[in-house]
Amino acid sequence: MSHYIANLRDIEFCLFDLLGREKVMGTSLYADLDRDTAMGMLEEMKRLCENDLAASFVEGDRVGAILNKETGNVTLPESFKKSYKAYVDGEWWRVDAPVELGGMKIPPSVRWAIAEMVLGSNPAIHIYASGYAFAQVAYVLGTDEQKKIAKLMVDKHWGATMQLTEPDAGSDVGAGRTKAVAQPDGTWHITGTKRYITSGDADFYDNVVHFVLARREGGGPGTKGLSLFLIPKFMFDFETGEMGKRNGVYVTALEDKMGLNVSATCEVNLGEHEPAVGYLLGEVHEGIAQMFKVIEFARMMVGTKAIATLSTGYQQALAYAKERVQGGDMKVMNDKASPRVTIIKHPDVRRSLMVQKSYSEGMRALVLYTASIQDEIELAEKAGDKERSADMIALNDLLLPVVKGYGSEKSWTLLGTESLQTFGGAGFTRDWPIEQYVRDAKIDTLYEGTTAIQGLDFFFRKIVKDGGRAIGLLGKEIATFAKTGGSNAEEKTALLKALDDLNAIIAVLVGHAMESQTDAVKIYKVGLNTSRCLMAVGDIITSWLLLRQADIAVEKLPTATSKDKDFYTGKIAAAQFFVKNYLPHITADRKIVEATDGSIMELPESAF
């Protein structure tokens, strides 16, 4: 039986009932797609994920990636290669490839709905298949000659990596020391070592194109001195794709990891024994700006992966709770002769399940809402509506650290404290997939920027640098909804109160940031609370989206089928539960932020 259970009913509800995505289909960029076609794609992906892709999930973890240190080649389990082949043979790569190179133009909202199921069933498949999305970057940003590389990446199904991190630099990308030296023929020779490189190699594609940040000879310090280079594992003919000699880029080690073991996380050496020949992308020295095209995609992917894993963890826990018989009903617990009941009858198990349900469904809505903003960006740009495009880009930028930082942090925490806990001691064993979910999901809070980094980015870049524009647009939309009254009026009042508290939190932090211009230590008060601010924003957006769903459910309940009645009743219950149990924390967070004195920064290190 498959470990993976897709929640396609909820995906459909989010896409069409909540977000009205059918209105963008059949027109403009998405003229070839309508609701029926989109649902057909989603239903087929559900079948593929629950069977072919999920089939190698456990063996991929147990066997993992294996490195031949003599050759620098990585091999993967046969079962995983079979799953990956099913994905490629099904031509799902077309949803990421450039349309000009055989890709299929679909709304990002549908694309990320598809991705949720892939990432929930076997995340490494989506990660290894990222070469097609990288090809999009090479095609858009590359020269005419480099567009040929993008075409070969798609036609030949090559892989790709993103190489930022170095052993001594870590998240401080600007401290990278990998060096690039220009050659007379227009190529560059790159030397250095990169670490924690995802999907650094695999034996189911013939070539890998590494997207590498390096400091050109004579380049200045920090991120501004970095450029982005395309470095293939094998040299090749640009016209035919015929493979040439091995390039000087080698995997030298695999990280011995906590989870996600079938995804080869590599140490990569460039140019140690022979030149690592690379091509400067677009022939411009704008490496960090170019790489952010990849980073933004990766952060969306990481948050979606985390939330998808929580969703299937909840589905597993729910199924177990309905079958596992243990203990008597609490109201007659003193009667030892009373019948034993399934654990879903116990209050704390129900509480735990509702926590999982509300967060997984609310954060799915967060992902798809963010993806719907990406729909609107594409459509506005196509229509030449610069003002709307700018607003939507700012809103998307604001939401990405929420999807990644909030989504990954909450998912990892809940998988361990609630999903696994539902199983009791059985959850700690390998008899169930939950323990693997927990191990695999931990990385989501770490790579593509830790939660703390997401919090700093969110506050300083997406609020302060933006002048509060995007957060203001979002806050206004949430407040307008919260003032509508009608169904769930009490919960909407609570949402409005939480929004006021959030605005106060942001105002305090902005005040400290301004004060720090004349009193530098005041900035510490901001740094102590940026993650707290990010989590509060996440809870408010989740509450808002859950309540919007609940309002829709109230409208649909009177005419719903018996099966749909349960679905809509669950929607209303999840929204009310979340608002009552989690929004009150934001009032407490406000008090904590207002009382922060920064004294912790004055402690001597020996006091820790």
Summary of the structure (lengths in Angstrom):
residues: 608
radius of gyration: 24.8
end to end distance: 48.9
largest distance: 88.0
contacts: 2161
relative contact order: 0.09
helix: 63%
strand: 12%
